[in-house]
Amino acid sequence: MKFNEVLDDIVSYEAGKPIELVVRDFGIKSKDVVKLASNENPYGCSPKVQAAVTMVIGNMALYPDDSMMHLKTALSQKFDVNENEIIVGAGSDQVIELAIHAKVSKGSKVLMNSITFAMYEIYAKQVGAEIVRTTSREHDLEEFYALYLEHKPEIIFICTPNNPTGDAIDANELKAFLDKIDSETLVLVDGAYMEYTRYKDESKSVTPKELVDAYDNVLYLGTFSKAYGLGGMRVGYGIARADIIKAFYKLRPPFNITTLTLEAATVALDDEAFVQDCIAKSFAEMDRYKEFAVKHNIEMIESFTNFVTLVFGENRSASKLAKELLERGMIVRDLKSYGLNAIRVTIGTPAQNDRFFELADSLL
Ligand SMILES: *Cc1c(COP(=O)(O)O)cnc(C)c1O
């Protein structure tokens, strides 16, 4: 069958291999599989969430509150922005999709880093956009600016801290860059891991409020899938000036967030102490990955997130290690499809990390 021609150029998103398939393909017991591939919070979510979700479980017949009153109020209080400056998506992924549909059409251009979150390209290609990329591994805002002048993209994607490399942009440099961009160009600042960055280095952290107050063309993205431990619930948000959010609302599918998810996110947002505790544990464990990298002479990119990116030298294959780990029930992310001889490993619990070091030490 012939399909829309834009599909010819799209490679489907490759999600981290789910535990279910490792159990099936390698005959490993589910309790022995460790998944450090998708940057989820290994400690789960706030214990208060489970209790709250149980309370609404009897209420599944009715459609969810499509105004998302409780969650929007909680987000607006947390970030000190107006409710009409917020949109909630089924994952921040859905907000990326809305942004692209709102701004981009066939033949228009979008600008992104050479190596960055794969969904920007996939959603942009779905509407026939042309992808312009920088060349350097980390975000180089001078190169971004030169390409912006040359190509006049509809959207500029800035992922800070960046996935899958973990590096983050200095906040003042980011603002100096944003100052130079015209107000017709939408700049999407994806802060999926910003909670980690804020904890580690304030100078690299930006808040949605400071962006929205200063810029009429910036969309900040946040998610509950990482630090908040709700990857299984699919919920994220976009924060921007009201006219941008209003445009996105024309594209949003109705009832895009389930009742259970709305409740979980609202309660999770209220337990900041839990999240901060998980972040502290994650960075404490990250030091062990540094030692591991030094011991094996592997480059570890300095990370402002809950994962580390280990870049191998030419004489060793990161893909081979990823595959051998997988066969032993340890799921990490091979970054070959990003053009890197590297693996990305989510910082797990101490026991999960023990297992990673034990296996990787024996394989390297
Ligand atoms: C995980 C991630 C997202 C989106 O996650 P959702 O689960 O869709 O909210 C967006 N951007 C980056 C960079 C991510 O790593």
The ligand as an SDF file (V2000), in Angstrom:
LIG
                    3D

 15 15  0  0  0  0  0  0  0  0999 V2000
   11.9160   11.6630   28.2550 C   0  0  0  0  0  0  0  0  0  0  0  0
   12.0120   12.9140   27.4620 C   0  0  0  0  0  0  0  0  0  0  0  0
   10.9000   13.6320   27.0030 C   0  0  0  0  0  0  0  0  0  0  0  0
    9.4840   13.2340   27.0620 C   0  0  0  0  0  0  0  0  0  0  0  0
    9.0360   12.4350   27.9230 O   0  0  0  0  0  0  0  0  0  0  0  0
    7.4820   12.1600   28.0960 P   0  0  0  0  0  0  0  0  0  0  0  0
    7.4990   10.8680   28.7800 O   0  0  0  0  0  0  0  0  0  0  0  0
    6.8380   12.1620   26.7640 O   0  0  0  0  0  0  0  0  0  0  0  0
    7.0000   13.2980   28.9460 O   0  0  0  0  0  0  0  0  0  0  0  0
   11.0830   14.8020   26.3180 C   0  0  0  0  0  0  0  0  0  0  0  0
   12.2930   15.2720   26.0950 N   0  0  0  0  0  0  0  0  0  0  0  0
   13.3800   14.6360   26.5030 C   0  0  0  0  0  0  0  0  0  0  0  0
   14.6820   15.2260   26.2200 C   0  0  0  0  0  0  0  0  0  0  0  0
   13.2860   13.4280   27.1870 C   0  0  0  0  0  0  0  0  0  0  0  0
   14.3820   12.7770   27.5510 O   0  0  0  0  0  0  0  0  0  0  0  0
  1  2  1  0
  2  3  1  0
  2 14  2  0
  3  4  1  0
  3 10  2  0
  4  5  1  0
  5  6  1  0
  6  7  2  0
  6  8  1  0
  6  9  1  0
 10 11  1  0
 11 12  2  0
 12 13  1  0
 12 14  1  0
 14 15  1  0
M  END
$$$$
